[in-house]
């Protein structure tokens, strides 16, 4: 059985939500929103903070180039984000694609907070810089022009001529080497005379 203290704590407990509606603050009927939230025993509702126009608004991936107005809401009656979204979409005639309800501690909210911090970093500024001024300058003609193609062709011809020359030099060296080996293996006429008669062939001067 609940004690009086527990009952009092439960009765005074509040629930926070973030209601995100596509559009500028001036285009949203805040009185109608406040009236609709009375179903959940509304305790507090902020005036609404409108973001700048974003190419891809967070929580609205199907939309582009839109502003989003965010209301911080506190209720005394609990409900789910989905239930509140469906109810507000129906009662205020807002397309389901143009309204999102989240709780402050949802993982998506934490992720978006981290993204906001990252956008302000020096690295993000460089990543969003399309020209990236710190990058080295590159001349497109060096890679895609006729001049570049001719230069590449000249380099290929040079390599081809160098390979052909190396092959010719290799052939000449091999020919010279073969000739040298033949000369070394073949004795001169004087050396042949001093060696004497070959076996089986008597000396021509002998016996005369």
Secondary structure, DSSP 8 states (H G I E B T S, - for coil): ---HHHHHHHHT--EEEEEEEES-GGGS-HHHHHHHGGGG-EEEE---EE---BTT-TT-TT--SB-EEEEEEEESS---HHHHHHHHHHHTT--GGGEEEE-TTSHHHHHHHHHHHHHTSHHHHHHT-SS-TTS----THHHHSHHHHHHHHHHHHHHHHHHHHHHHHHHHHHHHHHHHHHHHHS--HHHHHHT---TTS--TTTT-
